């Protein structure tokens, strides 16, 4: 009997689900990485995945798989390293169950992460953000949904997974309007809303007429949007906005670029780096250090710029009040 199949099953059901209580996103990422690995090894060994053994996944095969990711699939070094992290996690688990394969497992675990160049942080200037927000056709339901989603993304800096997980009940528009989200590492946090964003959300919720547990930004069929759908709508509106704002043309505008845009707006508004880390839900303040090091043409967005939709919270209250009111552990 193959050792690989029961080890894989135990890895997902015991290690990830029971022992680590991994999130759905983590389980899905590990599943995708190991599925790609099994497909590759099955092709190389010319055998069915169900017949593969642990010995088939030796260090040379893993190294060939990592090269395949970069050369054939066109994955970046970051993606390659993420796939390798999932493989390492599986083999650390297998080392406890199958000590007879300790030598082979040790060689796989010795495969290092690949170093890569860190590009400058890409973000939108005020004019570019305004052009993007003006792109959706607000005479249609889809356009009003997209405009509201883009405005929330630019002003709050939520991750795409956090955006699509928002429910109608997560929006609080009474005194101190804010959005609650369940973020990375199971952290709950609140992000304050500007007057304009709160007004836009109030109008959207009135039109949305959803139950508290319904998605805040539904698809045409009423279900939650997928990450690919959000990526697609951001790219669509960015391409349309580039017609009136040519500087958008060379930029690859993704949902994460909108997150960077929010962080840079906070930075230029004079908010301290620890508050930005709380705002974005970073696990460590070291992650947020990329923003003070970001270089590029200065944007006209400042606390005195009343037209800057995504940073005008700085004109409403001082940064220290944001730290006190906005965040929960």
Secondary structure, DSSP 4 states (H G I P E B T S, - for coil): --HHHHHHHHIIIIIIIIIS---HHHHHHHHHHHHHHHHHHHHHHTS-GGG--GGGS-HHHHHHHHHHHHHTS---HHHHHHHHHHHHHHHHHHHHH-GGGHHHHHHHHTPPPPP---PPPP---HHHHHHHHHHS-TTSHHHHHHHHHHHHHHHH---HHHHHT-BGGGEE-SSS-EEEEE-GGG-EEEEE--HHHHHHHHHHHHHH---TTSBSSB-TTSSBPPHHHHHHHHHHHHHHHTTT-GGGTTS---HHHHHHHHHHHHHHTT--HHHHHHHHT-SSHHHHHHHHT--SSPPS--TT-TT-TTTTHHHHS-HHHHHHHH---
